């Protein structure tokens, strides 16, 4: 793979409030502890195959430093396994909202493995 295949730039970020609201109203849910994914096939405002938003509840992690670290690890796991989603979507686009539901911080290797399984489960259900 080349360096450009591994990139995870700003165009992959899901920022549209309308799309996020639509995900929670009409989207489907897939779970792979500690990750919960809300997703829907829809047209996005970018040329990328998918856009993703990541959240870590303040209820579980009070300190912003901890939440930001977990989000950084989640984005790294998405970057490593984005080819799973991009390989399966032909002419469609996917919006994904990922929620971290564990009460403790898990190691990077565990989160990467769970993210891979989550993406495979999501692509299988599309």
C-alpha positions as CSV (number, residue, x, y, z in Angstrom):
1,X,0.0,0.0,0.0
2,X,1.1,3.5,-0.6
3,X,1.1,6.4,1.8
4,X,-2.0,7.9,0.3
5,X,-3.9,4.7,0.8
6,X,-3.2,5.0,4.6
7,X,-4.2,8.6,5.0
8,X,-7.2,9.7,7.1
9,X,-7.7,13.3,6.4
10,X,-10.4,15.9,7.1
11,X,-12.6,14.7,4.2
12,X,-13.3,11.5,6.3
13,X,-14.8,13.5,9.2
14,X,-18.6,13.5,9.6
15,X,-19.5,17.0,10.6
16,X,-23.0,17.6,9.2
17,X,-25.6,17.9,12.0
18,X,-28.3,16.9,9.5
19,X,-26.6,13.7,8.6
20,X,-25.8,12.9,12.2
21,X,-29.5,13.5,13.2
22,X,-30.6,11.3,10.3
23,X,-28.3,8.6,11.5
24,X,-29.8,8.5,15.0
25,X,-33.4,8.6,13.6
26,X,-33.1,6.2,10.6
27,X,-29.7,4.5,10.9
28,X,-28.9,0.9,11.8
29,X,-26.8,-0.2,14.8
30,X,-24.0,-2.7,15.1
31,X,-22.2,-3.5,18.3
32,X,-18.8,-5.0,19.0
33,X,-17.9,-4.3,22.6
34,X,-16.7,-1.7,23.5
35,X,-17.8,-0.1,20.2
36,X,-21.3,0.8,19.0
37,X,-21.7,2.0,15.4
38,X,-24.7,3.8,14.0
39,X,-24.6,3.8,10.2
40,X,-26.6,4.4,7.1
41,X,-26.0,4.4,3.4
42,X,-26.6,7.9,2.1
43,X,-25.1,10.5,-0.2
44,X,-22.4,12.6,1.4
45,X,-21.0,16.0,0.5
46,X,-17.5,14.5,-0.2
47,X,-16.0,12.1,-2.8
48,X,-14.9,9.7,0.0
49,X,-16.6,6.3,0.3
50,X,-17.5,7.0,4.0
51,X,-17.4,9.6,6.7
52,X,-17.1,8.8,10.4
53,X,-17.6,10.6,13.7
54,X,-16.2,9.3,17.0
55,X,-17.4,10.0,20.5
56,X,-16.4,9.0,24.0
57,X,-19.0,9.8,26.7
58,X,-18.1,12.3,29.4
59,X,-20.1,10.2,31.8
60,X,-17.5,7.4,31.6
61,X,-14.4,9.5,31.3
62,X,-14.5,12.7,33.3
63,X,-11.1,14.1,32.2
64,X,-10.9,15.6,28.7
65,X,-7.3,14.2,28.4
66,X,-8.6,10.6,28.7
67,X,-11.5,11.2,26.2
68,X,-9.2,12.8,23.7
69,X,-6.6,9.9,23.9
70,X,-9.3,7.3,23.3
71,X,-10.7,9.3,20.4
72,X,-7.1,9.4,18.9
73,X,-6.7,5.7,19.3
74,X,-10.1,5.1,17.7
75,X,-9.2,7.3,14.7
76,X,-6.0,5.3,14.3
77,X,-7.9,2.0,14.3
78,X,-10.3,3.4,11.7
79,X,-7.3,4.6,9.6
80,X,-5.8,1.1,9.7
81,X,-8.9,-0.8,8.7
82,X,-10.7,1.7,6.4
83,X,-9.9,-0.5,3.4
84,X,-12.5,-3.0,4.7
85,X,-15.3,-0.4,4.1
86,X,-13.8,1.1,1.0
87,X,-13.4,-2.3,-0.7
88,X,-17.1,-3.2,-0.3
89,X,-18.8,0.1,-1.2
90,X,-19.0,0.3,-5.0
91,X,-21.0,3.5,-5.9
92,X,-22.5,4.1,-2.4
93,X,-21.4,6.2,0.5
94,X,-21.7,5.4,4.2
95,X,-22.0,7.6,7.2
96,X,-20.8,6.1,10.5
97,X,-21.1,7.3,14.1
98,X,-18.9,5.3,16.5
99,X,-19.5,5.4,20.3
100,X,-16.9,4.0,22.8
101,X,-19.0,2.4,25.5
102,X,-16.4,0.9,27.9
103,X,-15.8,2.4,31.3
104,X,-12.0,1.8,31.1
105,X,-9.4,2.5,28.5
106,X,-8.4,-0.5,26.4
107,X,-5.0,-1.0,24.7
108,X,-4.6,0.0,21.0
109,X,-4.2,-3.6,19.8
110,X,-7.6,-4.6,21.4
111,X,-9.3,-1.6,19.9
112,X,-7.8,-2.3,16.5
113,X,-9.1,-5.9,16.6
114,X,-12.6,-4.8,17.7
115,X,-12.7,-2.1,15.0
116,X,-11.8,-4.6,12.3
117,X,-14.6,-7.0,13.5
118,X,-17.0,-4.0,13.7
119,X,-16.3,-2.9,10.1
120,X,-16.6,-6.5,8.8
121,X,-20.0,-6.9,10.6
122,X,-21.2,-3.5,9.3
123,X,-20.2,-4.2,5.7
124,X,-21.9,-7.7,5.9
125,X,-25.2,-6.1,7.0
126,X,-25.3,-3.4,4.2
